[in-house]
Amino acid sequence: MRIVMVGSGYVGLVSGACFADFGHEVVCVDKAVEKIEALRQGVIPIFEPGLDQLVENNVKAGRLSFSTELAGPVSEADVVFIAVGTPSRRGDGHADLGYVHAAAEEIARAVSGFTVVVTKSTVPVGTGDEVERIIRETNPEADVAVVSNPEFLREGAAIEDFKRPDRIVVGLSDERARPVMTEVYRPLYLNQSPLLFTSRRTSELIKYAANAFLAMKITFINEVADLCEKVGADIQDVSRGIGLDGRIGSKFLHAGPGYGGSCFPKDTLALAKTAQDYDSPVRLIETTIAINDSRKRAMGRKVIAAVGGEVRGKKVAVFGLTFKPNTDDMRDSPAIAIVQALKDAGAIVSGYDPEGMGNARQMMEIEFAGSPYEAATDAHVAVLVTEWNAFRALDLDRLKSLMASPVLVDLRNVYRAHEVEAHGFAYHSIGKG
């Protein structure tokens, strides 16, 4: 099938490359000229394991191309996906749908013949109705079916998630779109990935509800971790103990400094705002948001407490700046709030991240090191924020020899206390009584 992906950011590029790998003919469109030129040269604007090779293979095969012009590709397309950004709107926290609405207008002017227009971006309930209204109003002759098809991609594992999904959700109100979407996802459907057809509004809510539930699960285990520290319990054993219950499951039960990234923070906020607008507030989600926001800065205070409550003029080494490993994404990373709390207390901060240094330089003013050991040189405390593999087997003797005082704050529980302490460190972790 001929597919156009409007928006060549994280979701659009990964989805477009994977669809092309299935054998579809895909054009990724973006107004950012520099981005499109870079993609044509094989330069991938984001870090996602395996994406560069996937793009290269499908460009060479002639199935994947890039354009700054929307009209031509859309006029020939069977399916047009809207995969533009929906950031939190300044002032009220609602999802900003400006890019979605603008894309709908442009698509309306360009469509020719029956076309399925699919909202891939994460959008509030009712957005599909608005997209359809915009298209009908802009071009009354447009023959389109507007569909909701939310993405469920984890950064760092997006290609695997796309090709082996837990489920594919398709929300529609026009039955003509059903066989088209079935054909789009036929390679996955043949592999028995569940293809769930729902109403359009139901599909839109599924995405928000899923992300909110996972965010709530993370926040729950973080609060239990705090309780463990007070009562003398071990959060890792508690997590295992409850995760073995099939009704609960073990995923997203790892205590840490709080969730971040491009999805959970904005999606939980957007869901809470939507619920308030419909006079059906989601109190659990509202509380989850508040707890997570305060937790990140509290982790900065935890680091300060580890060195006696005073860090003014002292150096702090931060290992990991991105919100999770295997991505260069800094959006709402816990490291941002932690670093700010340390700087507000007068600390000198030196940070290192395997992939996120470029984006971090745009978001924080600290010393940037070329390795964890360089960051730790003359530091009074080192804090492990992001659980990159590069930090899982540090040379602790070397680290101790470089530091002004051997203190390690492990916010991801990567290490075992007795092993670190055997190397002469004062060790602080999460949820260990």
C-alpha positions as CSV (number, residue, x, y, z in Angstrom):
1,M,0.0,0.0,0.0
2,R,1.0,3.6,-0.5
3,I,1.4,5.2,2.9
4,V,2.3,8.8,3.9
5,M,3.6,9.6,7.4
6,V,3.0,13.3,8.2
7,G,5.7,14.1,10.8
8,S,9.1,12.5,10.8
9,G,9.9,12.6,14.5
10,Y,10.2,9.7,16.8
11,V,6.8,8.0,16.1
12,G,6.6,9.0,12.5
13,L,10.1,7.8,11.5
14,V,10.0,4.6,13.4
15,S,6.5,3.7,12.2
16,G,7.4,4.7,8.6
17,A,10.5,2.7,8.5
18,C,8.8,-0.4,10.0
19,F,5.8,-0.1,7.5
20,A,8.4,0.1,4.7
21,D,10.1,-3.0,6.0
22,F,6.7,-4.8,5.8
23,G,6.8,-4.0,2.0
24,H,4.6,-0.9,1.9
25,E,5.6,2.1,-0.1
26,V,6.2,4.9,2.5
27,V,6.9,8.6,2.3
28,C,7.8,10.4,5.5
29,V,7.0,14.1,5.3
30,D,8.3,16.9,7.5
31,K,8.4,20.6,7.2
32,A,11.9,20.8,8.8
33,V,14.1,21.0,5.7
34,E,17.3,20.3,7.6
35,K,15.8,17.1,9.1
36,I,14.6,15.8,5.7
37,E,18.0,16.5,4.0
38,A,19.8,14.7,6.9
39,L,17.5,11.7,6.5
40,R,18.1,11.6,2.8
41,Q,21.8,11.5,3.6
42,G,21.3,8.7,6.1
43,V,21.7,10.8,9.2
44,I,19.1,9.8,11.8
45,P,18.0,12.7,14.1
46,I,17.3,10.5,17.1
47,F,19.1,7.6,18.8
48,E,17.1,4.4,18.6
49,P,18.9,1.1,18.4
50,G,18.6,-0.5,15.0
51,L,16.8,2.4,13.4
52,D,19.7,3.7,11.2
53,Q,20.1,0.3,9.6
54,L,16.3,-0.2,9.1
55,V,16.1,3.2,7.4
56,E,19.1,2.6,5.2
57,N,17.9,-0.8,4.1
58,N,14.4,0.4,3.1
59,V,15.7,3.5,1.3
60,K,18.0,1.3,-0.8
61,A,15.1,-1.0,-1.5
62,G,13.1,2.0,-2.8
63,R,10.3,1.5,-0.3
64,L,11.1,4.5,2.0
65,S,11.6,8.1,1.0
66,F,11.5,11.6,2.5
67,S,9.9,14.8,1.5
68,T,9.1,18.4,2.7
69,E,6.2,18.5,0.3
70,L,2.9,17.0,1.5
71,A,0.5,17.5,-1.4
72,G,2.1,15.2,-4.0
73,P,2.6,12.1,-1.7
74,V,-0.9,12.6,-0.1
75,S,-2.7,12.8,-3.5
76,E,-1.4,9.3,-4.3
77,A,-1.7,7.7,-0.9
78,D,-4.1,5.0,0.3
79,V,-3.4,5.8,3.9
80,V,-2.1,9.0,5.5
81,F,-0.9,8.9,9.1
82,I,-0.7,12.0,11.3
83,A,2.3,11.6,13.6
84,V,3.1,15.1,14.7
85,G,3.8,16.4,18.2
86,T,1.2,17.0,20.8
87,P,3.1,18.7,23.6
88,S,1.5,20.0,26.8
89,R,0.0,23.4,26.2
90,R,1.5,26.2,28.2
91,G,-0.7,27.5,30.9
92,D,-3.2,24.8,31.3
93,G,-1.5,21.4,30.6
94,H,-3.9,20.3,27.9
95,A,-2.5,18.6,24.8
96,D,-1.6,21.2,22.2
97,L,-3.3,20.0,19.0
98,G,-2.1,22.9,16.8
99,Y,0.1,20.6,14.7
100,V,-2.6,18.0,14.3
101,H,-5.2,20.5,13.1
102,A,-2.7,22.1,10.7
103,A,-1.9,18.6,9.3
104,A,-5.6,17.9,8.8
105,E,-6.1,21.1,6.8
106,E,-3.2,20.3,4.5
107,I,-4.3,16.7,4.0
108,A,-7.8,17.9,3.2
109,R,-6.5,20.1,0.4
110,A,-4.3,17.3,-1.1
111,V,-6.4,14.1,-0.9
112,S,-7.6,12.5,-4.1
113,G,-10.0,9.5,-4.1
114,F,-10.9,7.5,-1.1
115,T,-8.2,7.9,1.6
116,V,-7.9,6.7,5.2
117,V,-6.6,9.4,7.5
118,V,-5.1,8.0,10.6
119,T,-4.3,9.8,13.8
120,K,-1.1,8.2,15.2
121,S,-0.2,11.0,17.5
122,T,-1.4,10.7,21.1
123,V,-4.5,12.9,21.3
124,P,-7.4,13.5,23.7
125,V,-10.8,11.9,23.3
126,G,-12.7,13.6,20.5
127,T,-9.7,14.7,18.5
128,G,-10.7,12.3,15.6
129,D,-14.1,14.1,15.5
130,E,-12.4,17.4,15.2
131,V,-9.9,16.1,12.5
132,E,-12.9,14.9,10.5
133,R,-14.7,18.2,10.9
134,I,-11.6,20.2,9.7
135,I,-11.2,18.0,6.7
136,R,-14.9,18.2,5.7
137,E,-14.9,22.0,6.3
138,T,-11.7,22.5,4.3
139,N,-12.7,20.3,1.4
140,P,-16.3,19.2,1.3
141,E,-15.5,16.9,-1.6
142,A,-12.9,14.9,0.3
143,D,-13.7,11.2,0.5
144,V,-12.0,10.2,3.7
145,A,-12.4,7.9,6.7
146,V,-10.7,9.2,9.8
147,V,-9.3,6.6,12.1
148,S,-7.5,6.5,15.5
149,N,-4.5,4.2,15.7
150,P,-2.4,5.0,18.8
151,E,1.2,3.9,19.1
152,F,2.6,1.9,22.0
153,L,6.3,2.2,21.4
154,R,8.9,2.3,24.2
155,E,12.0,4.4,23.4
156,G,15.0,2.1,23.2
157,A,12.9,-0.8,22.1
158,A,10.6,0.8,19.5
159,I,11.4,-1.4,16.5
160,E,10.8,-4.6,18.5
161,D,7.6,-3.1,19.9
162,F,6.3,-2.2,16.5
163,K,7.0,-5.5,14.9
164,R,5.9,-7.7,17.8
165,P,3.2,-5.6,19.5
166,D,1.0,-6.8,22.4
167,R,-1.9,-5.4,20.5
168,I,-2.9,-3.1,17.6
169,V,-5.8,-0.7,18.4
170,V,-7.8,0.8,15.6
171,G,-10.7,3.1,16.3
172,L,-13.1,3.9,13.5
173,S,-16.6,5.1,12.7
174,D,-16.5,4.4,8.9
175,E,-16.5,0.6,8.1
176,R,-14.7,1.3,4.8
177,A,-11.5,1.8,6.8
178,R,-11.6,-1.7,8.4
179,P,-10.3,-3.7,5.4
180,V,-7.7,-1.0,4.7
181,M,-6.3,-1.0,8.2
182,T,-6.3,-4.8,8.2
183,E,-4.2,-4.8,5.1
184,V,-1.8,-2.2,6.5
185,Y,-1.2,-4.4,9.5
186,R,-1.6,-7.7,7.7
187,P,2.1,-8.9,8.3
188,L,1.5,-8.5,12.1
189,Y,-2.0,-9.9,12.0
190,L,-0.7,-13.1,10.3
191,N,1.7,-13.4,13.2
192,Q,-1.4,-13.4,15.5
193,S,-0.8,-9.9,17.0
194,P,-4.3,-9.0,18.4
195,L,-6.0,-6.4,16.1
196,L,-8.6,-4.7,18.3
197,F,-11.2,-2.6,16.4
198,T,-13.1,-0.2,18.6
199,S,-14.9,3.1,18.3
200,R,-12.7,6.1,17.6
201,R,-13.2,7.7,21.0
202,T,-12.5,4.4,22.7
203,S,-9.3,4.0,20.9
204,E,-8.1,7.5,21.9
205,L,-8.9,6.8,25.5
206,I,-7.1,3.5,25.5
207,K,-3.8,5.1,24.8
208,Y,-4.1,7.6,27.7
209,A,-5.5,5.0,30.1
210,A,-2.6,2.6,29.4
211,N,0.1,5.3,29.9
212,A,-1.6,6.6,33.0
213,F,-1.9,3.1,34.5
214,L,1.8,2.4,34.0
215,A,2.7,5.8,35.4
216,M,0.6,5.1,38.4
217,K,2.3,1.7,38.8
218,I,5.7,3.3,38.8
219,T,4.6,5.9,41.3
220,F,3.0,3.3,43.6
221,I,6.3,1.3,43.8
222,N,8.2,4.4,44.5
223,E,6.0,5.3,47.4
224,V,6.3,1.7,48.7
225,A,10.1,2.1,48.4
226,D,10.0,5.2,50.7
227,L,8.0,3.1,53.2
228,C,10.6,0.3,53.0
229,E,13.3,2.7,54.0
230,K,11.3,3.7,57.1
231,V,10.3,0.2,58.2
232,G,13.5,-1.7,57.3
233,A,12.2,-3.7,54.4
234,D,13.8,-4.3,50.9
235,I,11.9,-2.9,47.9
236,Q,13.4,-5.3,45.5
237,D,12.1,-8.2,47.4
238,V,8.7,-6.5,47.8
239,S,8.6,-5.9,44.0
240,R,9.4,-9.5,43.3
241,G,6.9,-10.7,45.8
242,I,4.0,-8.7,44.4
243,G,5.1,-9.0,40.7
244,L,4.9,-12.8,40.8
245,D,1.1,-12.4,41.2
246,G,-0.2,-12.8,37.7
247,R,-2.9,-10.2,38.3
248,I,-0.1,-7.6,38.9
249,G,2.9,-8.6,36.8
250,S,6.5,-7.7,37.3
251,K,6.9,-4.8,34.7
252,F,7.1,-1.2,35.9
253,L,7.7,-2.2,39.5
254,H,11.3,-1.0,39.7
255,A,11.7,1.8,42.2
256,G,13.7,4.8,41.0
257,P,13.7,8.6,40.8
258,G,10.4,9.0,39.0
259,Y,9.1,8.7,35.5
260,G,10.0,11.1,32.7
261,G,10.2,11.1,28.9
262,S,8.0,12.2,26.1
263,C,4.8,10.2,27.0
264,F,4.0,9.7,30.7
265,P,4.3,13.3,31.9
266,K,2.3,14.9,29.2
267,D,-0.2,12.1,28.7
268,T,-1.1,11.8,32.4
269,L,-1.5,15.6,32.5
270,A,-3.6,15.7,29.4
271,L,-5.9,12.9,30.7
272,A,-6.4,14.7,34.0
273,K,-7.3,17.9,32.2
274,T,-9.7,16.2,29.9
275,A,-11.4,14.4,32.8
276,Q,-11.8,17.7,34.6
277,D,-13.4,19.2,31.5
278,Y,-16.0,16.4,31.5
279,D,-16.6,16.7,35.2
280,S,-15.2,13.3,35.8
281,P,-11.9,13.9,37.5
282,V,-9.4,11.1,37.8
283,R,-8.1,11.7,41.3
284,L,-5.6,8.8,41.2
285,I,-3.9,10.2,38.2
286,E,-3.9,13.8,39.6
287,T,-2.2,12.4,42.7
288,T,0.3,10.4,40.6
289,I,1.3,13.5,38.7
290,A,1.9,15.5,41.9
291,I,3.9,12.7,43.6
292,N,6.1,12.1,40.6
293,D,6.9,15.8,40.2
294,S,7.9,16.2,43.8
295,R,9.9,13.0,43.9
296,K,12.5,14.1,41.3
297,R,13.6,17.1,43.4
298,A,13.4,14.9,46.5
299,M,16.1,12.7,44.9
300,G,18.4,15.7,44.8
301,R,17.8,16.2,48.5
302,K,18.6,12.5,49.0
303,V,22.0,13.1,47.4
304,I,22.7,16.1,49.6
305,A,21.8,14.1,52.7
306,A,24.3,11.4,51.7
307,V,27.2,13.9,52.1
308,G,26.0,15.2,55.5
309,G,23.4,17.7,54.3
310,E,25.8,20.2,52.7
311,V,27.1,20.3,49.1
312,R,27.9,24.0,48.7
313,G,31.2,24.2,46.8
314,K,31.4,20.3,46.6
315,K,31.5,18.4,43.3
316,V,28.7,15.9,42.4
317,A,29.2,13.4,39.6
318,V,25.9,12.5,37.8
319,F,25.9,9.2,35.8
320,G,23.1,9.3,33.3
321,L,21.1,12.3,32.1
322,T,18.5,10.8,29.8
323,F,15.1,9.7,31.2
324,K,15.9,6.1,30.5
325,P,18.7,4.1,28.8
326,N,19.0,3.4,25.0
327,T,17.7,6.8,24.0
328,D,19.0,10.4,23.8
329,D,15.7,11.8,25.0
330,M,16.0,14.3,27.8
331,R,12.4,15.3,28.0
332,D,11.2,15.5,31.6
333,S,14.2,13.4,32.7
334,P,14.5,13.1,36.5
335,A,18.1,14.2,36.0
336,I,16.9,17.7,35.2
337,A,15.2,18.3,38.5
338,I,17.9,16.5,40.4
339,V,20.7,18.6,38.9
340,Q,18.7,21.8,39.5
341,A,18.2,20.9,43.2
342,L,21.9,20.2,43.6
343,K,22.8,23.5,41.9
344,D,20.3,25.4,44.0
345,A,22.2,24.0,47.0
346,G,25.5,25.3,45.7
347,A,27.0,22.1,44.3
348,I,29.3,21.9,41.3
349,V,27.8,19.3,39.0
350,S,29.6,17.2,36.4
351,G,27.6,14.8,34.3
352,Y,28.1,12.1,31.7
353,D,25.7,10.2,29.5
354,P,26.5,7.7,26.7
355,E,24.0,9.2,24.2
356,G,22.3,12.2,25.7
357,M,25.1,14.8,26.0
358,G,24.0,16.8,23.0
359,N,20.5,17.3,24.1
360,A,21.6,17.8,27.8
361,R,23.7,20.7,26.8
362,Q,20.6,22.5,25.6
363,M,18.8,21.9,28.9
364,M,21.3,22.3,31.8
365,E,24.4,24.2,32.6
366,I,26.8,21.8,34.2
367,E,30.3,20.4,33.5
368,F,30.1,17.7,30.8
369,A,32.6,14.9,31.1
370,G,33.9,12.3,28.6
371,S,33.4,9.3,30.9
372,P,32.0,8.5,34.3
373,Y,35.5,8.4,35.6
374,E,36.2,11.9,34.4
375,A,32.9,13.1,35.9
376,A,33.9,11.5,39.3
377,T,37.3,13.0,39.5
378,D,37.5,15.0,42.7
379,A,33.8,14.5,43.3
380,H,32.5,14.2,46.9
381,V,29.6,12.0,45.7
382,A,28.5,10.1,42.6
383,V,24.9,9.6,41.8
384,L,23.6,7.0,39.3
385,V,20.5,8.4,37.7
386,T,20.0,6.4,34.5
387,E,20.7,2.7,34.4
388,W,22.8,2.5,31.2
389,N,24.7,-0.7,30.8
390,A,27.9,1.3,30.8
391,F,27.3,2.0,34.5
392,R,26.5,-1.5,35.6
393,A,30.1,-2.7,36.0
394,L,32.1,0.3,37.0
395,D,35.6,-0.2,38.3
396,L,34.8,0.7,41.9
397,D,38.5,0.8,43.0
398,R,39.3,3.2,40.2
399,L,36.3,5.3,41.0
400,K,37.2,5.5,44.7
401,S,40.8,6.5,43.8
402,L,39.5,9.4,41.7
403,M,36.9,10.8,44.1
404,A,37.4,13.3,47.0
405,S,35.2,11.1,49.1
406,P,33.8,7.6,48.2
407,V,30.0,8.1,48.3
408,L,27.7,6.5,45.8
409,V,24.0,7.2,45.6
410,D,22.4,4.5,43.4
411,L,18.9,5.7,42.4
412,R,18.3,2.6,40.2
413,N,19.4,-0.1,42.7
414,V,21.9,-1.4,40.1
415,Y,24.5,-2.5,42.7
416,R,24.4,-4.6,45.9
417,A,25.3,-2.7,49.1
418,H,27.7,-5.2,50.5
419,E,29.7,-5.3,47.2
420,V,30.0,-1.6,47.0
421,E,30.8,-1.2,50.7
422,A,33.5,-3.8,50.3
423,H,35.4,-1.4,48.1
424,G,35.3,1.3,50.8
425,F,32.2,3.3,49.6
426,A,29.4,4.7,51.6
427,Y,26.4,3.4,49.6
428,H,22.9,4.8,49.4
429,S,20.1,3.2,47.4
430,I,16.3,3.3,47.0
431,G,13.9,1.4,49.3
432,K,16.5,-0.4,51.4
433,G,15.7,-0.2,55.1
